[in-house]
Amino acid sequence: MKLMKQKIMMLMELIFITFIFLDGFLLFVSIFLPIRPMAFTIVIYLDLFTSILLIFGYFIQMRRRKKGLYIKRNWNGLISIMPFYFIGIILLGMNETSVILKILCLIKIFALAFSARQVGKSVDEFVEKSKLVYGFAFFVVVLIFCSVLFFLLESGVNPEVATYEDSLWYVIQTITTVGYGDVVPITQWGRLVGVIAMISAIAISSLLTAATTSSLMDKLREDREKLAKKSGDYIKDLEIRIYDLESKMAKEKNIEEVKSDLNSIRSEISELKDLLSKKE
């Protein structure tokens, strides 16, 4: 029951972190790079949904701790749960190019970075332990660097790259080796960015595979060590019991009781051997 509860909590935290990262990335793009009106609308409502998720997450955390102390220590949560775009553009009718809104959203991006570690502590510990953070960080850096650079090099020259979304779409296709071919570079520097993304995709795949394999091996080693310790303690207990039986036999008393105890020990040793053979 406890293990199932831990798995559910980790799944929930993973959902929180996924939306936090996606929201932070899209907010950053909407601040500094041109995107289509429809895409900007999606950003507004995704930010609203992420804010609602964070309110729910912080509410769960506050129930486990003292409310006032938790808010004081996690003050950035008050910023990260604010859907500035929704409030400013949808409710107050502000322009999407408003400098005030962009500054507020930029501050929220930094607050979201802290919130990811606060809301997703279990996932954060797992990622750090499994070294997946290196593969994930490398993927994010390649995605942002290549997509921004490709947009700067191809926009205004390549008719297929009108907004940043087109550039992001091209880089995602390249990294995932899908390659639909609807967006292709026409400049030499744009092709170079494509080559960088292709080579990086191989490195990312290798990093993630190695990190996952290492994590599984560590888990298997940990399980074996626990089993070995448990078996060692159990064998020591059996040795003590055998010593007691030998003492009784030396006194030539309670022979039937000794025989019964010996049969019980033989049965337990047999079960232990079966358990160890299955584990191996």
C-alpha positions in Angstrom: 0.0 0.0 0.0 2.8 2.4 0.9 4.7 1.5 -2.3 1.6 2.1 -4.4 1.1 5.5 -2.7 4.7 6.5 -3.4 4.3 5.6 -7.1 1.1 7.6 -7.4 2.8 10.6 -5.8 5.8 10.3 -8.1 3.5 10.1 -11.1 1.6 13.3 -9.9 4.9 15.1 -9.4 6.1 14.1 -12.9 2.9 15.6 -14.3 3.5 18.8 -12.4 7.2 19.1 -13.6 6.2 18.4 -17.2 3.7 21.2 -17.2 6.0 23.5 -15.3 8.8 23.0 -17.8 6.5 23.3 -20.8 4.9 26.5 -19.4 8.2 28.1 -18.6 9.6 27.3 -22.0 6.5 28.7 -23.9 6.4 31.8 -21.7 10.1 32.4 -22.6 9.4 32.0 -26.3 6.3 34.3 -26.1 8.4 37.0 -24.4 11.4 37.1 -26.8 10.3 35.5 -30.1 7.4 36.0 -32.6 4.7 33.4 -32.6 1.3 33.1 -34.3 -1.9 34.5 -32.6 -3.3 31.0 -32.2 -0.2 29.7 -30.6 -0.1 32.7 -28.2 -3.7 31.8 -27.2 -2.6 28.3 -26.4 0.2 29.7 -24.3 -2.3 31.8 -22.3 -4.5 28.9 -21.5 -1.6 26.5 -20.9 -0.2 29.0 -18.4 -3.6 29.2 -16.7 -3.9 25.4 -16.5 -0.4 25.1 -15.1 -1.2 27.7 -12.5 -4.3 25.8 -11.4 -2.1 22.6 -11.2 0.4 24.4 -9.0 -2.3 25.7 -6.7 -3.5 22.1 -6.2 0.1 20.9 -5.7 0.9 23.6 -3.1 -2.4 23.0 -1.3 -1.4 19.3 -0.9 2.0 20.3 0.4 0.5 22.8 2.9 -1.8 20.2 4.3 1.3 18.2 5.4 3.1 21.1 7.0 2.4 24.3 8.9 0.6 26.6 6.5 2.2 29.9 7.6 5.7 28.5 7.7 5.4 26.7 4.4 4.2 29.9 2.6 7.1 31.8 4.2 9.7 29.3 3.0 8.1 28.9 -0.5 7.2 32.5 -1.2 8.0 32.0 -4.9 4.9 29.8 -5.1 2.7 32.9 -4.9 4.3 34.2 -8.1 4.3 30.8 -10.0 0.6 30.3 -9.4 -0.3 33.7 -11.0 -1.6 33.4 -14.6 -0.4 36.8 -15.7 -1.3 36.5 -19.3 -4.8 35.4 -18.6 -5.4 38.1 -16.0 -3.8 40.8 -18.1 -5.0 40.0 -21.6 -8.3 38.1 -21.1 -9.6 39.7 -18.0 -8.1 43.3 -18.2 -7.9 43.6 -22.0 -4.1 44.5 -22.0 -2.1 44.3 -25.2 0.0 41.1 -25.6 3.0 43.3 -26.3 2.7 45.0 -23.0 6.2 45.4 -21.3 4.7 45.0 -17.9 3.2 41.7 -18.8 6.4 40.5 -20.3 8.4 41.5 -17.2 5.9 39.7 -14.9 6.1 36.6 -17.0 9.9 36.7 -17.0 9.8 36.8 -13.2 7.3 33.9 -13.2 9.8 31.8 -15.3 12.3 32.1 -12.5 9.7 31.3 -9.9 8.6 28.2 -11.8 12.2 26.9 -11.7 12.1 26.9 -7.9 8.6 25.5 -7.9 9.7 22.5 -9.9 12.1 21.4 -7.1 9.5 22.1 -4.4 6.6 20.3 -5.9 8.5 17.5 -7.5 11.0 16.5 -4.8 10.7 12.7 -5.4 11.2 13.1 -9.1 14.1 15.5 -8.6 15.8 13.0 -6.3 15.2 10.1 -8.7 16.6 12.2 -11.7 19.7 13.2 -9.8 20.3 9.7 -8.6 19.8 8.1 -12.0 21.9 10.8 -13.8 19.0 11.4 -16.2 19.4 15.1 -15.5 22.4 15.3 -17.7 20.6 13.8 -20.7 17.6 15.9 -20.1 19.6 19.1 -19.7 21.6 18.4 -22.9 18.3 17.9 -24.8 16.9 21.2 -23.5 20.0 23.1 -24.4 20.2 21.6 -27.9 16.5 22.2 -28.5 16.6 25.9 -27.4 20.0 26.7 -28.9 19.3 25.1 -32.3 15.7 26.3 -32.7 16.6 30.0 -31.8 19.7 30.0 -34.0 17.9 28.4 -36.9 15.1 31.0 -36.6 17.6 33.8 -36.6 19.4 32.4 -39.7 16.4 31.4 -41.8 13.7 33.9 -41.0 13.3 36.5 -43.6 15.2 34.3 -46.1 13.3 31.0 -45.9 9.6 31.3 -46.7 8.9 28.2 -44.7 10.3 29.8 -41.5 7.9 32.7 -40.8 7.7 32.3 -37.0 9.6 30.6 -34.2 7.1 27.7 -34.3 8.4 26.7 -37.7 12.0 26.7 -36.5 11.0 24.7 -33.4 9.1 22.3 -35.5 12.1 21.7 -37.8 14.5 21.1 -34.8 12.1 18.7 -33.1 11.8 16.7 -36.4 15.5 16.6 -36.7 16.3 15.6 -33.2 13.7 12.8 -33.2 14.9 11.7 -36.7 11.3 12.0 -38.1 12.1 14.4 -40.9 8.8 15.2 -42.5 10.5 17.6 -44.9 7.9 20.3 -44.7 10.5 22.7 -43.3 14.1 22.5 -44.7 17.0 24.9 -44.4 18.1 26.9 -47.5 21.2 28.7 -46.1 24.5 27.1 -45.4 24.4 28.2 -41.8 20.9 26.8 -41.4 22.1 23.4 -42.7 25.0 23.5 -40.2 22.4 24.0 -37.4 20.6 20.9 -38.8 23.8 18.9 -38.7 24.4 20.0 -35.1 20.9 18.9 -34.2 21.4 15.5 -35.9 24.7 14.7 -34.2 23.3 15.9 -30.8 20.3 13.5 -31.2 22.8 10.6 -31.3 24.5 11.9 -28.1 21.2 12.5 -26.3 20.0 9.0 -27.1 23.3 7.5 -25.8 23.2 9.6 -22.6 19.6 8.6 -21.9 20.2 4.9 -22.6 23.4 4.9 -20.4 21.6 6.7 -17.6 18.6 4.4 -17.7 20.8 1.3 -17.7 22.9 2.6 -14.8 19.8 3.4 -12.8 18.4 -0.1 -13.4 21.7 -1.7 -12.4 22.0 0.4 -9.3 18.4 -0.7 -8.3 19.2 -4.3 -8.9 22.4 -4.0 -6.9 20.5 -2.3 -4.0 17.9 -5.1 -4.0 20.6 -7.8 -3.9 22.4 -6.0 -1.0 19.1 -5.8 1.0 18.4 -9.5 0.3 21.9 -10.5 1.3 21.7 -8.5 4.5 18.3 -10.0 5.3 19.5 -13.5 4.6 22.6 -13.0 6.7 20.5 -11.8 9.7 18.2 -14.8 9.2 21.0 -17.3 9.0 22.5 -15.9 12.2 19.2 -16.4 13.9 19.1 -20.0 12.7 22.6 -20.6 14.0 21.5 -19.3 17.4 18.5 -21.6 17.3 20.7 -24.6 16.3 23.1 -23.8 19.2 20.1 -23.9 21.6 19.0 -27.2 20.2 22.5 -28.7 20.6 22.4 -27.5 24.2 19.1 -29.3 24.7 20.4 -32.5 23.0 23.5 -32.4 25.2 21.2 -32.6 28.3 19.2 -35.4 26.6 16.0 -33.8 27.4 12.9 -32.8 25.3 14.0 -35.0 22.3 10.7 -34.7 20.5 10.7 -30.9 20.9 14.2 -30.8 19.4 13.2 -33.0 16.4 10.2 -30.7 15.7 12.4 -27.6 15.9 15.0 -29.2 13.6 12.3 -30.0 11.0 11.1 -26.4 11.2 14.6 -25.1 10.7 15.1 -27.4 7.7 11.9 -26.2 6.1 12.9 -22.5 6.6 16.4 -23.2 5.2 14.8 -24.8 2.1 12.5 -21.8 1.6 15.5 -19.5 2.0 17.4 -21.4 -0.7 14.4 -21.3 -3.1 14.1 -17.5 -2.5 17.8 -17.0 -3.2 17.8 -19.1 -6.3 14.8 -17.2 -7.7 16.4 -13.9 -7.0 19.6 -14.9 -8.8 
